[in-house]
Amino acid sequence: MKVAIVTDGPYGERAYETIKEEFECDYVELEPPASLFMDEIEVPSEELERLEEADLLITYVLHPDLTLELVERLHDKVDWIIVGAWRGEGFKNQVERFGNVNCPENMCDLEENGNPTYDEFVAKFGMPVVEVNLENGKVIDVEVLRCSPCGSTRFVADEMVGEEIEGLPVRAGLRIQHYPCRAPKMRLFTDDECKKEMAANFHRDAFEEAIEMALKK
């Protein structure tokens, strides 16, 4: 499977570095439009052709008109599109009407949805899943089974080795602050729960479940 990541700004590079370890991955940078509102958005043909070769496309484009243009032109060329940066429920509804597009609240809350290409990707990246090995009440090893696309799960996993299990899930969540998580900056103008807090909770829960499983062995 081939994944393409497209961006017009500062986001997406960490995801590219993480995802390319598991899948063939292309990283495409576009120039952001000069104006916030434009009737016509031009996407260079060379970059568009690169994106069309993907099975799954992840866009970290911040300009909404450019994002919409990419979705409209590519939704029938690729199997699935994940819109990682978006603003407003109206925009979300507009792009998700294409059927093979989703706008996750957070890139580390992706779970299987029945689409084969999407599920193949989400088996490796999305809602964090880890497995821990314990000895004398301490973590001696952490295996990341499913990593957040930005790589924060692996960062937290490395930090937890050698830690006491008492209170570890909460500490794992707090470690996201040190990565640092960029989720809030990609979801502007929202009153929902802080996206960084969501990411912290996902990782807390992942380590809590992993410790419970390890203690049952």
Z-matrix of the N, CA and C atoms (Angstrom, degrees):
N
C 1 1.462
C 2 1.525 1 110.20
N 3 1.329 2 116.16 1 141.69
C 4 1.456 3 120.81 2 178.44
C 5 1.522 4 110.18 3 -112.25
N 6 1.327 5 115.57 4 131.94
C 7 1.458 6 123.12 5 177.72
C 8 1.520 7 108.59 6 -111.61
N 9 1.320 8 116.15 7 138.46
C 10 1.467 9 120.73 8 173.83
C 11 1.522 10 108.32 9 -120.59
N 12 1.323 11 115.68 10 137.43
C 13 1.463 12 122.27 11 176.02
C 14 1.510 13 107.67 12 -116.03
N 15 1.332 14 116.06 13 129.07
C 16 1.461 15 120.50 14 -179.22
C 17 1.524 16 108.89 15 -123.21
N 18 1.325 17 116.28 16 138.83
C 19 1.454 18 121.65 17 -177.60
C 20 1.520 19 110.27 18 -144.59
N 21 1.328 20 115.68 19 156.80
C 22 1.463 21 121.08 20 172.52
C 23 1.521 22 110.29 21 -123.84
N 24 1.331 23 116.07 22 15.97
C 25 1.461 24 118.77 23 -176.11
C 26 1.514 25 112.89 24 -161.22
N 27 1.334 26 117.25 25 -140.96
C 28 1.465 27 121.20 26 -170.61
C 29 1.521 28 115.65 27 -85.66
N 30 1.325 29 118.40 28 -4.32
C 31 1.459 30 119.50 29 -173.48
C 32 1.523 31 112.21 30 -107.98
N 33 1.324 32 115.31 31 146.98
C 34 1.457 33 120.83 32 176.68
C 35 1.515 34 114.76 33 119.22
N 36 1.318 35 117.24 34 -24.31
C 37 1.467 36 119.74 35 -175.84
C 38 1.522 37 111.62 36 -67.28
N 39 1.326 38 117.26 37 -40.77
C 40 1.465 39 119.45 38 179.07
C 41 1.525 40 110.79 39 -65.24
N 42 1.337 41 116.51 40 -39.95
C 43 1.458 42 119.94 41 177.41
C 44 1.532 43 110.46 42 -62.01
N 45 1.315 44 116.75 43 -41.37
C 46 1.459 45 120.78 44 178.39
C 47 1.525 46 110.95 45 -59.97
N 48 1.327 47 117.33 46 -46.47
C 49 1.458 48 121.21 47 -179.11
C 50 1.525 49 111.48 48 -62.40
N 51 1.330 50 116.74 49 -33.75
C 52 1.465 51 121.07 50 -179.80
C 53 1.523 52 111.68 51 -78.67
N 54 1.329 53 116.55 52 -48.35
C 55 1.468 54 121.53 53 -173.27
C 56 1.527 55 112.10 54 -68.80
N 57 1.333 56 117.35 55 -33.41
C 58 1.472 57 119.46 56 -177.31
C 59 1.520 58 112.62 57 -66.54
N 60 1.328 59 117.28 58 -12.38
C 61 1.460 60 120.05 59 176.14
C 62 1.529 61 111.99 60 -75.11
N 63 1.326 62 116.66 61 -19.45
C 64 1.467 63 121.28 62 -178.13
C 65 1.525 64 113.15 63 -113.34
N 66 1.339 65 117.57 64 -32.48
C 67 1.460 66 121.74 65 -176.12
C 68 1.525 67 110.60 66 -131.97
N 69 1.330 68 115.11 67 155.77
C 70 1.455 69 118.98 68 169.02
C 71 1.528 70 106.97 69 -61.16
N 72 1.316 71 117.15 70 130.91
C 73 1.463 72 119.40 71 -170.96
C 74 1.522 73 110.68 72 -142.74
N 75 1.331 74 115.68 73 137.33
C 76 1.461 75 122.44 74 177.51
C 77 1.528 76 108.49 75 -117.20
N 78 1.312 77 115.93 76 145.07
C 79 1.470 78 121.46 77 -178.37
C 80 1.523 79 108.14 78 -122.05
N 81 1.325 80 116.37 79 116.41
C 82 1.457 81 122.06 80 -173.76
C 83 1.526 82 109.42 81 -117.83
N 84 1.317 83 116.33 82 123.12
C 85 1.458 84 121.96 83 178.31
C 86 1.525 85 109.92 84 -105.31
N 87 1.324 86 115.99 85 128.60
C 88 1.456 87 122.17 86 178.11
C 89 1.530 88 109.73 87 -112.96
N 90 1.311 89 115.61 88 150.43
C 91 1.461 90 120.25 89 174.99
C 92 1.531 91 108.53 90 -75.45
N 93 1.319 92 118.04 91 129.55
C 94 1.458 93 118.87 92 177.52
C 95 1.522 94 110.87 93 -68.14
N 96 1.332 95 118.46 94 143.46
C 97 1.466 96 120.50 95 176.89
C 98 1.515 97 111.10 96 -58.72
N 99 1.314 98 115.87 97 148.43
C 100 1.466 99 120.82 98 -176.66
C 101 1.522 100 112.11 99 -68.42
N 102 1.331 101 116.91 100 -30.42
C 103 1.455 102 121.51 101 -177.67
C 104 1.516 103 110.21 102 -112.90
N 105 1.329 104 117.41 103 151.70
C 106 1.455 105 121.14 104 179.16
C 107 1.518 106 111.30 105 -68.71
N 108 1.344 107 117.23 106 -34.25
C 109 1.465 108 121.42 107 -179.45
C 110 1.520 109 109.69 108 -120.11
N 111 1.324 110 115.27 109 121.93
C 112 1.464 111 120.18 110 -179.94
C 113 1.520 112 109.26 111 -139.48
N 114 1.332 113 115.70 112 138.44
C 115 1.465 114 120.36 113 179.58
C 116 1.525 115 111.33 114 -71.99
N 117 1.319 116 116.50 115 -35.04
C 118 1.453 117 120.28 116 -178.54
C 119 1.519 118 109.92 117 -129.94
N 120 1.309 119 115.16 118 130.64
C 121 1.460 120 121.98 119 178.65
C 122 1.519 121 108.27 120 -112.64
N 123 1.305 122 116.49 121 127.83
C 124 1.458 123 121.03 122 178.89
C 125 1.525 124 110.20 123 -99.59
N 126 1.323 125 115.98 124 126.47
C 127 1.466 126 121.21 125 174.94
C 128 1.521 127 106.86 126 -111.77
N 129 1.333 128 118.24 127 120.92
C 130 1.472 129 120.44 128 -179.22
C 131 1.524 130 111.69 129 -52.30
N 132 1.323 131 117.30 130 135.45
C 133 1.467 132 121.99 131 -175.07
C 134 1.523 133 112.43 132 -60.33
N 135 1.325 134 117.56 133 -36.27
C 136 1.467 135 120.23 134 -178.91
C 137 1.522 136 110.75 135 -63.56
N 138 1.346 137 116.67 136 -44.97
C 139 1.460 138 120.66 137 179.21
C 140 1.526 139 110.64 138 -67.79
N 141 1.321 140 116.23 139 -37.72
C 142 1.460 141 120.10 140 179.53
C 143 1.521 142 110.64 141 -63.01
N 144 1.311 143 117.64 142 -40.40
C 145 1.463 144 121.66 143 178.70
C 146 1.528 145 111.17 144 -64.02
N 147 1.321 146 116.50 145 -38.36
C 148 1.469 147 119.98 146 177.68
C 149 1.530 148 110.41 147 -62.84
N 150 1.315 149 116.36 148 -41.13
C 151 1.465 150 120.75 149 -179.19
C 152 1.519 151 111.38 150 -69.39
N 153 1.324 152 117.42 151 -34.81
C 154 1.462 153 121.57 152 179.86
C 155 1.522 154 112.27 153 -65.36
N 156 1.326 155 117.76 154 -21.22
C 157 1.463 156 121.72 155 -178.83
C 158 1.525 157 112.60 156 -77.49
N 159 1.308 158 116.58 157 -10.66
C 160 1.464 159 120.34 158 -175.85
C 161 1.526 160 111.78 159 -80.43
N 162 1.316 161 114.71 160 153.08
C 163 1.462 162 120.52 161 169.30
C 164 1.528 163 110.12 162 -86.25
N 165 1.325 164 115.09 163 -37.92
C 166 1.458 165 121.05 164 179.57
C 167 1.521 166 108.82 165 -131.44
N 168 1.331 167 115.88 166 132.69
C 169 1.462 168 122.26 167 -177.90
C 170 1.521 169 109.58 168 -115.05
N 171 1.320 170 116.14 169 132.29
C 172 1.466 171 122.00 170 173.58
C 173 1.515 172 107.73 171 -116.31
N 174 1.322 173 116.83 172 123.06
C 175 1.451 174 119.36 173 178.84
C 176 1.527 175 111.06 174 -109.67
N 177 1.320 176 114.63 175 127.36
C 178 1.463 177 122.35 176 173.05
C 179 1.533 178 109.61 177 -109.62
N 180 1.317 179 116.38 178 23.97
C 181 1.459 180 122.23 179 -179.62
C 182 1.525 181 109.14 180 -69.49
N 183 1.333 182 116.58 181 130.63
C 184 1.460 183 121.31 182 -178.09
C 185 1.523 184 113.18 183 -88.21
N 186 1.331 185 117.81 184 -27.65
C 187 1.454 186 120.99 185 -178.73
C 188 1.536 187 108.98 186 -75.82
N 189 1.340 188 118.94 187 117.24
C 190 1.464 189 120.57 188 -174.59
C 191 1.521 190 114.13 189 -62.59
N 192 1.346 191 118.16 190 -36.81
C 193 1.461 192 119.90 191 -179.99
C 194 1.523 193 111.37 192 -67.24
N 195 1.321 194 116.23 193 -37.13
C 196 1.459 195 120.03 194 177.97
C 197 1.528 196 110.43 195 -68.96
N 198 1.326 197 116.11 196 -40.28
C 199 1.465 198 119.58 197 176.65
C 200 1.521 199 110.82 198 -60.20
N 201 1.327 200 116.73 199 -46.60
C 202 1.457 201 121.01 200 -179.58
C 203 1.528 202 111.20 201 -62.13
N 204 1.320 203 116.64 202 -40.69
C 205 1.468 204 120.86 203 178.56
C 206 1.528 205 110.38 204 -61.60
N 207 1.318 206 116.67 205 -43.71
C 208 1.464 207 120.24 206 179.63
C 209 1.527 208 111.35 207 -63.92
N 210 1.322 209 116.37 208 -43.06
C 211 1.465 210 120.02 209 179.81
C 212 1.527 211 110.43 210 -63.40
N 213 1.331 212 117.06 211 -45.37
C 214 1.456 213 120.96 212 -178.62
C 215 1.537 214 111.82 213 -62.74
N 216 1.315 215 116.94 214 -37.06
C 217 1.461 216 120.58 215 -175.93
C 218 1.527 217 113.52 216 -86.42
N 219 1.313 218 117.19 217 -19.31
C 220 1.462 219 118.93 218 -172.51
C 221 1.525 220 114.91 219 -117.09
N 222 1.320 221 118.67 220 -10.57
C 223 1.467 222 119.14 221 -174.08
C 224 1.529 223 112.39 222 -61.67
N 225 1.332 224 117.14 223 -28.75
C 226 1.464 225 119.44 224 179.04
C 227 1.524 226 112.47 225 -96.72
N 228 1.338 227 116.35 226 6.50
C 229 1.465 228 120.81 227 178.54
C 230 1.529 229 111.49 228 -106.04
N 231 1.322 230 116.58 229 -24.06
C 232 1.464 231 121.48 230 -178.44
C 233 1.527 232 108.53 231 -118.78
N 234 1.328 233 116.13 232 164.21
C 235 1.466 234 119.80 233 -178.52
C 236 1.527 235 111.98 234 -75.89
N 237 1.345 236 115.95 235 -37.17
C 238 1.469 237 118.73 236 -177.10
C 239 1.530 238 110.02 237 -153.69
N 240 1.354 239 115.13 238 148.66
C 241 1.462 240 121.82 239 176.10
C 242 1.525 241 109.00 240 -126.08
N 243 1.323 242 116.38 241 127.41
C 244 1.466 243 122.59 242 173.14
C 245 1.529 244 107.67 243 -106.30
N 246 1.318 245 116.43 244 120.21
C 247 1.466 246 121.04 245 178.27
C 248 1.521 247 107.28 246 -95.01
N 249 1.330 248 115.57 247 102.63
C 250 1.458 249 120.38 248 -174.65
C 251 1.511 250 114.57 249 -82.01
N 252 1.336 251 117.79 250 -18.33
C 253 1.473 252 121.73 251 180.00
C 254 1.520 253 107.77 252 -130.75
N 255 1.337 254 117.18 253 119.82
C 256 1.463 255 120.42 254 -178.30
C 257 1.520 256 109.69 255 -156.04
N 258 1.331 257 114.48 256 162.83
C 259 1.462 258 120.63 257 -177.37
C 260 1.525 259 109.88 258 -133.92
N 261 1.319 260 116.12 259 120.43
C 262 1.450 261 120.75 260 170.53
C 263 1.512 262 115.30 261 89.16
N 264 1.333 263 115.26 262 142.31
C 265 1.457 264 121.30 263 179.97
C 266 1.523 265 111.98 264 -64.95
N 267 1.336 266 117.01 265 -32.31
C 268 1.459 267 120.01 266 178.69
C 269 1.514 268 111.69 267 -61.79
N 270 1.342 269 115.67 268 -44.37
C 271 1.470 270 119.73 269 178.13
C 272 1.525 271 110.14 270 -65.34
N 273 1.317 272 116.67 271 -43.00
C 274 1.473 273 121.31 272 178.74
C 275 1.528 274 110.43 273 -56.49
N 276 1.327 275 116.56 274 -48.26
C 277 1.465 276 120.49 275 -179.91
C 278 1.528 277 111.52 276 -63.39
N 279 1.328 278 115.92 277 -36.48
C 280 1.460 279 120.41 278 -177.48
C 281 1.525 280 111.57 279 -64.34
N 282 1.320 281 117.53 280 -43.99
C 283 1.470 282 119.30 281 -177.04
C 284 1.527 283 112.03 282 -83.10
N 285 1.325 284 117.61 283 -30.55
C 286 1.458 285 119.26 284 -178.88
C 287 1.527 286 112.37 285 -73.46
N 288 1.333 287 117.49 286 -13.23
C 289 1.465 288 119.77 287 178.31
C 290 1.536 289 111.40 288 -66.61
N 291 1.337 290 117.56 289 -16.66
C 292 1.462 291 119.72 290 177.75
C 293 1.527 292 112.17 291 -69.15
N 294 1.316 293 116.93 292 -17.39
C 295 1.465 294 120.30 293 173.39
C 296 1.511 295 115.46 294 95.91
N 297 1.325 296 117.64 295 -38.33
C 298 1.465 297 120.18 296 179.64
C 299 1.520 298 110.77 297 -111.55
N 300 1.334 299 115.66 298 36.32
C 301 1.470 300 122.85 299 -179.73
C 302 1.523 301 108.00 300 -133.23
N 303 1.329 302 117.10 301 136.22
C 304 1.462 303 119.14 302 171.66
C 305 1.520 304 110.57 303 -135.91
N 306 1.322 305 114.88 304 150.14
C 307 1.461 306 123.50 305 179.40
C 308 1.520 307 107.56 306 -118.00
N 309 1.310 308 119.11 307 89.60
C 310 1.463 309 120.89 308 -177.60
C 311 1.522 310 111.53 309 -68.13
N 312 1.322 311 115.51 310 147.49
C 313 1.461 312 119.79 311 174.71
C 314 1.523 313 110.03 312 -62.05
N 315 1.298 314 115.50 313 -32.11
C 316 1.454 315 121.69 314 -176.73
C 317 1.519 316 107.22 315 -151.66
N 318 1.324 317 118.04 316 139.43
C 319 1.462 318 119.84 317 -177.37
C 320 1.522 319 113.03 318 -69.49
N 321 1.332 320 117.84 319 -11.72
C 322 1.463 321 118.71 320 176.06
C 323 1.527 322 111.26 321 -103.80
N 324 1.355 323 116.83 322 26.60
C 325 1.463 324 118.70 323 171.19
C 326 1.530 325 111.37 324 -120.73
N 327 1.343 326 116.59 325 20.31
C 328 1.462 327 120.87 326 179.29
C 329 1.529 328 110.67 327 -72.32
N 330 1.346 329 115.70 328 132.07
C 331 1.459 330 121.59 329 174.94
C 332 1.526 331 109.17 330 -137.25
N 333 1.313 332 116.66 331 162.34
C 334 1.459 333 121.56 332 -175.97
C 335 1.531 334 111.56 333 -56.40
N 336 1.351 335 115.38 334 144.54
C 337 1.467 336 119.84 335 179.20
C 338 1.526 337 113.79 336 -129.67
N 339 1.339 338 117.73 337 3.56
C 340 1.460 339 120.51 338 178.52
C 341 1.516 340 114.79 339 101.97
N 342 1.338 341 117.89 340 -17.35
C 343 1.455 342 119.98 341 175.34
C 344 1.529 343 108.44 342 -79.03
N 345 1.338 344 118.92 343 125.09
C 346 1.475 345 120.64 344 -173.79
C 347 1.528 346 114.16 345 -57.09
N 348 1.333 347 117.09 346 -43.61
C 349 1.465 348 119.67 347 -178.77
C 350 1.518 349 110.96 348 -67.92
N 351 1.309 350 116.43 349 -46.32
C 352 1.460 351 121.33 350 178.39
C 353 1.522 352 110.36 351 -59.91
N 354 1.333 353 116.50 352 -45.12
C 355 1.462 354 119.90 353 -177.68
C 356 1.521 355 112.17 354 -67.29
N 357 1.336 356 117.18 355 -33.87
C 358 1.471 357 119.40 356 176.15
C 359 1.521 358 110.27 357 -62.52
N 360 1.328 359 116.12 358 -40.34
C 361 1.463 360 120.08 359 177.95
C 362 1.523 361 111.10 360 -68.38
N 363 1.327 362 116.18 361 -46.46
C 364 1.463 363 120.97 362 -175.14
C 365 1.527 364 112.33 363 -70.77
N 366 1.317 365 117.31 364 -17.42
C 367 1.463 366 119.38 365 173.79
C 368 1.522 367 110.88 366 -63.31
N 369 1.331 368 116.45 367 -24.16
C 370 1.468 369 121.53 368 -178.43
C 371 1.535 370 112.98 369 -108.15
N 372 1.348 371 116.28 370 -30.69
C 373 1.471 372 119.51 371 -173.43
C 374 1.524 373 110.78 372 -135.85
N 375 1.329 374 115.05 373 133.26
C 376 1.456 375 120.40 374 179.67
C 377 1.518 376 110.39 375 148.15
N 378 1.344 377 116.05 376 -133.65
C 379 1.461 378 120.89 377 179.02
C 380 1.532 379 109.86 378 -57.02
N 381 1.337 380 118.58 379 120.15
C 382 1.466 381 120.71 380 -173.19
C 383 1.524 382 113.34 381 -61.47
N 384 1.335 383 114.76 382 136.80
C 385 1.461 384 122.64 383 174.64
C 386 1.524 385 106.94 384 -135.46
N 387 1.318 386 116.46 385 127.19
C 388 1.466 387 120.43 386 -179.67
C 389 1.528 388 109.73 387 -131.93
N 390 1.317 389 113.99 388 161.73
C 391 1.459 390 121.55 389 174.16
C 392 1.520 391 107.28 390 -128.43
N 393 1.328 392 117.00 391 131.94
C 394 1.459 393 120.00 392 -177.28
C 395 1.528 394 110.45 393 -116.81
N 396 1.318 395 116.04 394 147.95
C 397 1.458 396 123.42 395 171.01
C 398 1.520 397 107.88 396 -109.42
N 399 1.324 398 115.87 397 132.01
C 400 1.461 399 121.17 398 -175.12
C 401 1.525 400 111.44 399 -116.21
N 402 1.326 401 113.47 400 151.21
C 403 1.466 402 119.54 401 174.69
C 404 1.522 403 107.71 402 -153.36
N 405 1.339 404 115.16 403 121.67
C 406 1.464 405 121.38 404 179.64
C 407 1.530 406 112.18 405 53.65
N 408 1.324 407 115.50 406 42.19
C 409 1.459 408 119.44 407 175.37
C 410 1.510 409 115.05 408 76.83
N 411 1.338 410 116.56 409 12.37
C 412 1.464 411 120.42 410 178.72
C 413 1.528 412 110.51 411 -125.76
N 414 1.320 413 114.83 412 155.97
C 415 1.463 414 120.98 413 175.88
C 416 1.522 415 108.28 414 -83.97
N 417 1.325 416 116.07 415 121.89
C 418 1.468 417 118.54 416 178.92
C 419 1.525 418 111.79 417 -104.43
N 420 1.346 419 116.49 418 -14.78
C 421 1.462 420 119.44 419 179.78
C 422 1.527 421 108.95 420 -163.27
N 423 1.317 422 116.37 421 145.61
C 424 1.465 423 121.91 422 175.86
C 425 1.526 424 108.33 423 -130.66
N 426 1.325 425 116.22 424 126.81
C 427 1.462 426 121.32 425 174.50
C 428 1.522 427 108.47 426 -107.43
N 429 1.315 428 116.78 427 124.46
C 430 1.459 429 121.43 428 178.36
C 431 1.522 430 108.75 429 -87.04
N 432 1.321 431 116.25 430 112.42
C 433 1.464 432 121.71 431 -179.64
C 434 1.530 433 111.26 432 -87.46
N 435 1.319 434 116.22 433 -36.68
C 436 1.466 435 120.83 434 173.86
C 437 1.527 436 107.60 435 -140.76
N 438 1.317 437 115.23 436 125.66
C 439 1.463 438 122.22 437 -172.27
C 440 1.525 439 110.34 438 -107.79
N 441 1.310 440 116.78 439 146.97
C 442 1.454 441 119.60 440 169.96
C 443 1.530 442 107.71 441 -62.25
N 444 1.337 443 118.30 442 143.93
C 445 1.473 444 119.50 443 -176.47
C 446 1.525 445 114.05 444 -56.41
N 447 1.316 446 117.49 445 -29.34
C 448 1.469 447 119.60 446 -177.38
C 449 1.525 448 112.55 447 -78.75
N 450 1.339 449 117.53 448 -10.40
C 451 1.454 450 120.69 449 179.17
C 452 1.517 451 114.81 450 93.89
N 453 1.334 452 117.77 451 2.57
C 454 1.464 453 120.10 452 -175.33
C 455 1.527 454 112.22 453 -65.31
N 456 1.330 455 117.87 454 -29.78
C 457 1.465 456 120.11 455 -179.39
C 458 1.523 457 110.71 456 -63.34
N 459 1.319 458 116.85 457 -41.35
C 460 1.470 459 119.91 458 178.23
C 461 1.517 460 111.09 459 -66.52
N 462 1.338 461 115.96 460 -37.67
C 463 1.465 462 120.26 461 177.07
C 464 1.524 463 110.11 462 -60.36
N 465 1.333 464 116.86 463 -49.00
C 466 1.463 465 121.28 464 -179.26
C 467 1.525 466 110.40 465 -64.19
N 468 1.337 467 117.19 466 -41.33
C 469 1.464 468 120.95 467 -179.54
C 470 1.525 469 111.38 468 -58.38
N 471 1.311 470 116.91 469 -44.61
C 472 1.466 471 120.70 470 179.11
C 473 1.530 472 110.93 471 -62.95
N 474 1.330 473 116.04 472 -36.69
C 475 1.464 474 120.75 473 -178.07
C 476 1.526 475 112.20 474 -70.68
N 477 1.338 476 117.17 475 -24.81
C 478 1.458 477 120.73 476 -175.21
C 479 1.526 478 113.83 477 -85.67
N 480 1.312 479 117.91 478 -14.68
C 481 1.469 480 120.48 479 179.21
C 482 1.530 481 109.56 480 -63.55
N 483 1.332 482 115.14 481 128.07
C 484 1.460 483 120.82 482 -179.00
C 485 1.510 484 113.94 483 92.65
N 486 1.334 485 117.51 484 -5.96
C 487 1.463 486 121.62 485 -178.15
C 488 1.528 487 111.52 486 -82.66
N 489 1.347 488 116.11 487 148.98
C 490 1.455 489 121.76 488 171.29
C 491 1.520 490 108.82 489 -67.58
N 492 1.340 491 116.91 490 144.40
C 493 1.458 492 119.03 491 -177.79
C 494 1.520 493 112.27 492 -75.27
N 495 1.318 494 118.48 493 -20.76
C 496 1.456 495 120.75 494 178.63
C 497 1.527 496 109.70 495 -63.21
N 498 1.318 497 116.61 496 116.70
C 499 1.461 498 121.53 497 179.37
C 500 1.511 499 114.63 498 75.04
N 501 1.328 500 117.24 499 7.22
C 502 1.467 501 119.78 500 -175.76
C 503 1.532 502 113.71 501 -63.85
N 504 1.333 503 120.89 502 -41.59
C 505 1.471 504 118.79 503 -179.41
C 506 1.525 505 113.30 504 -55.61
N 507 1.319 506 116.72 505 -41.62
C 508 1.471 507 119.80 506 178.70
C 509 1.522 508 110.38 507 -65.52
N 510 1.322 509 117.02 508 -42.02
C 511 1.468 510 119.93 509 178.60
C 512 1.522 511 110.96 510 -63.58
N 513 1.334 512 116.37 511 -36.93
C 514 1.465 513 119.77 512 178.20
C 515 1.520 514 110.32 513 -61.81
N 516 1.329 515 117.57 514 -42.51
C 517 1.452 516 120.90 515 177.48
C 518 1.511 517 112.44 516 -63.31
N 519 1.311 518 116.08 517 -40.99
C 520 1.465 519 120.12 518 -179.21
C 521 1.526 520 111.98 519 -67.68
N 522 1.339 521 117.55 520 -26.67
C 523 1.461 522 120.54 521 -178.99
C 524 1.535 523 111.84 522 -64.51
N 525 1.344 524 116.54 523 -23.04
C 526 1.465 525 120.05 524 177.11
C 527 1.523 526 110.41 525 -55.99
N 528 1.343 527 116.45 526 -31.71
C 529 1.464 528 120.17 527 -179.42
C 530 1.526 529 111.42 528 -62.13
N 531 1.321 530 116.34 529 -24.23
C 532 1.460 531 120.30 530 -176.11
C 533 1.528 532 112.62 531 -91.66
N 534 1.341 533 117.45 532 -5.50
C 535 1.475 534 117.30 533 -175.22
C 536 1.532 535 113.56 534 -69.44
N 537 1.307 536 123.24 535 -48.68
C 538 1.460 537 129.88 536 -4.48
C 539 1.523 538 110.22 537 -97.29
N 540 1.334 539 116.03 538 159.85
C 541 1.457 540 121.10 539 178.10
C 542 1.524 541 109.69 540 -74.21
N 543 1.329 542 117.07 541 133.55
C 544 1.461 543 121.79 542 -179.83
C 545 1.523 544 113.06 543 -101.52
N 546 1.322 545 116.72 544 5.04
C 547 1.463 546 120.17 545 -173.53
C 548 1.525 547 114.06 546 -52.88
N 549 1.349 548 120.41 547 -44.52
C 550 1.470 549 118.88 548 -176.79
C 551 1.520 550 113.04 549 -60.41
N 552 1.322 551 118.02 550 -33.28
C 553 1.456 552 120.51 551 -175.47
C 554 1.523 553 112.44 552 -73.55
N 555 1.324 554 117.24 553 -16.98
C 556 1.459 555 120.07 554 179.67
C 557 1.526 556 112.30 555 -95.51
N 558 1.329 557 116.85 556 -5.44
C 559 1.452 558 120.10 557 178.21
C 560 1.521 559 107.81 558 -128.17
N 561 1.324 560 116.17 559 83.86
C 562 1.452 561 122.20 560 -176.52
C 563 1.526 562 111.42 561 -87.18
N 564 1.326 563 115.29 562 160.52
C 565 1.463 564 122.36 563 174.21
C 566 1.526 565 112.34 564 56.84
N 567 1.305 566 117.32 565 47.20
C 568 1.457 567 121.15 566 178.44
C 569 1.515 568 109.77 567 -128.94
N 570 1.330 569 116.53 568 144.34
C 571 1.459 570 121.90 569 177.56
C 572 1.514 571 111.41 570 -99.80
N 573 1.312 572 116.43 571 5.74
C 574 1.452 573 119.76 572 -178.41
C 575 1.526 574 110.57 573 -69.26
N 576 1.335 575 115.19 574 172.90
C 577 1.457 576 121.76 575 176.11
C 578 1.525 577 109.44 576 -51.67
N 579 1.306 578 116.50 577 138.39
C 580 1.466 579 121.62 578 -179.97
C 581 1.526 580 109.72 579 -50.40
N 582 1.321 581 115.75 580 128.66
C 583 1.468 582 119.77 581 -175.80
C 584 1.522 583 111.51 582 -66.65
N 585 1.314 584 117.00 583 -30.62
C 586 1.465 585 118.96 584 176.25
C 587 1.528 586 110.01 585 -66.73
N 588 1.321 587 116.35 586 -37.78
C 589 1.456 588 120.03 587 177.47
C 590 1.524 589 110.76 588 -65.56
N 591 1.342 590 116.33 589 -38.33
C 592 1.461 591 119.74 590 176.32
C 593 1.518 592 110.57 591 -60.11
N 594 1.336 593 117.14 592 -46.58
C 595 1.460 594 121.16 593 -179.93
C 596 1.526 595 110.63 594 -60.81
N 597 1.331 596 116.56 595 -40.92
C 598 1.459 597 120.96 596 178.68
C 599 1.528 598 110.54 597 -62.64
N 600 1.331 599 116.36 598 -41.96
C 601 1.464 600 119.95 599 -179.43
C 602 1.522 601 112.15 600 -67.21
N 603 1.326 602 116.84 601 -37.84
C 604 1.471 603 119.77 602 177.71
C 605 1.530 604 110.50 603 -60.00
N 606 1.318 605 116.55 604 -43.06
C 607 1.463 606 120.04 605 -178.54
C 608 1.527 607 111.28 606 -74.18
N 609 1.306 608 116.93 607 -35.59
C 610 1.476 609 119.58 608 173.95
C 611 1.524 610 110.10 609 -58.49
N 612 1.332 611 116.19 610 -48.37
C 613 1.462 612 120.45 611 -178.61
C 614 1.526 613 111.57 612 -64.13
N 615 1.330 614 116.87 613 -38.32
C 616 1.463 615 120.19 614 -179.51
C 617 1.525 616 111.25 615 -61.58
N 618 1.324 617 116.56 616 -43.37
C 619 1.463 618 119.76 617 -179.45
C 620 1.527 619 111.40 618 -74.54
N 621 1.308 620 117.32 619 -31.68
C 622 1.466 621 120.52 620 176.63
C 623 1.524 622 110.27 621 -63.33
N 624 1.323 623 116.42 622 -45.77
C 625 1.465 624 120.62 623 179.41
C 626 1.528 625 110.62 624 -66.82
N 627 1.317 626 117.10 625 -38.45
C 628 1.463 627 120.55 626 -179.40
C 629 1.523 628 111.43 627 -65.39
N 630 1.318 629 116.89 628 -40.23
C 631 1.465 630 120.56 629 179.14
C 632 1.521 631 110.43 630 -67.38
N 633 1.325 632 116.50 631 -41.03
C 634 1.469 633 120.03 632 177.87
C 635 1.518 634 110.43 633 -60.38
N 636 1.327 635 117.07 634 -43.44
C 637 1.455 636 120.61 635 179.37
C 638 1.529 637 111.12 636 -64.51
N 639 1.327 638 116.34 637 -41.54
C 640 1.457 639 120.43 638 -177.69
C 641 1.542 640 111.29 639 -66.06
N 642 1.325 641 116.46 640 -36.61
C 643 1.471 642 120.37 641 -179.65
C 644 1.521 643 112.25 642 -70.86
N 645 1.331 644 117.11 643 -22.22
C 646 1.460 645 121.22 644 -179.98
C 647 1.520 646 112.52 645 -80.31
N 648 1.337 647 116.14 646 -16.95
C 649 1.472 648 119.69 647 -176.68
C 650 1.527 649 111.01 648 -71.24
